[in-house]
Amino acid sequence: MSKVKFDMNNFNQQLIIAGLAGLVEDEGLTMHEAFKVLEEIKKNTFSALMEMSKEVKK
């Protein structure tokens, strides 16, 4: 079972939510568009986060 879960009290998760809200409220994106941006961010940061994860496990 995965230890990863949604936690509204987690500051890092709050930052992601605030970013998505900003895309909708401040930049005028639709919810669908904001999630497309999130997917692009995931694609473009995956490799870097994978490397960071390897370093943390050392």
Backbone torsions as a table, in degrees:
resi	resn	phi	psi	omega
1	MET	NA	135.8	-177.0
2	SER	-75.5	141.8	177.9
3	LYS	-85.5	-5.0	-178.6
4	VAL	-80.7	127.5	176.9
5	LYS	-153.8	160.5	178.0
6	PHE	-73.2	131.1	-178.6
7	ASP	-141.9	106.1	-178.3
8	MET	-61.7	-17.2	179.1
9	ASN	-89.7	-4.7	-179.8
10	ASN	-82.3	117.9	-175.4
11	PHE	-58.7	-41.8	-178.8
12	ASN	-64.8	-38.2	176.1
13	GLN	-69.3	-35.1	176.5
14	GLN	-61.8	-37.4	177.8
15	LEU	-62.9	-40.8	178.6
16	ILE	-64.2	-45.1	179.3
17	ILE	-62.7	-43.6	178.7
18	ALA	-62.2	-39.2	177.3
19	GLY	-62.7	-44.7	177.9
20	LEU	-63.7	-42.3	178.5
21	ALA	-62.3	-40.1	178.1
22	GLY	-63.1	-39.1	177.2
23	LEU	-60.4	-37.8	-179.5
24	VAL	-78.8	-53.2	-174.0
25	GLU	-75.0	-44.3	-173.5
26	ASP	-89.1	-35.6	-175.1
27	GLU	-102.8	-5.4	174.5
28	GLY	76.9	15.7	177.6
29	LEU	-74.0	153.6	171.4
30	THR	-77.5	165.9	177.3
31	MET	-58.3	-41.5	179.8
32	HIS	-61.9	-43.4	178.7
33	GLU	-64.8	-40.3	179.1
34	ALA	-61.4	-40.4	178.7
35	PHE	-70.9	-29.5	173.8
36	LYS	-65.1	-42.0	177.0
37	VAL	-61.0	-43.4	178.5
38	LEU	-58.9	-41.4	178.1
39	GLU	-63.5	-41.0	177.8
40	GLU	-63.9	-40.5	177.4
41	ILE	-61.7	-43.6	178.9
42	LYS	-59.8	-45.3	-179.4
43	LYS	-62.5	-40.6	-174.6
44	ASN	-82.0	-13.6	-179.5
45	THR	-112.6	-4.8	-175.1
46	PHE	-55.7	-49.7	-176.7
47	SER	-61.6	-44.4	-179.7
48	ALA	-64.3	-41.8	179.2
49	LEU	-67.3	-34.1	177.0
50	MET	-62.9	-44.2	177.9
51	GLU	-62.7	-42.8	179.1
52	MET	-61.8	-40.5	-180.0
53	SER	-63.0	-40.0	178.5
54	LYS	-63.4	-40.1	-179.7
55	GLU	-66.1	-39.7	-179.1
56	VAL	-65.0	-36.0	-177.9
57	LYS	-74.7	-13.5	-178.9
58	LYS	-72.3	NA	NA
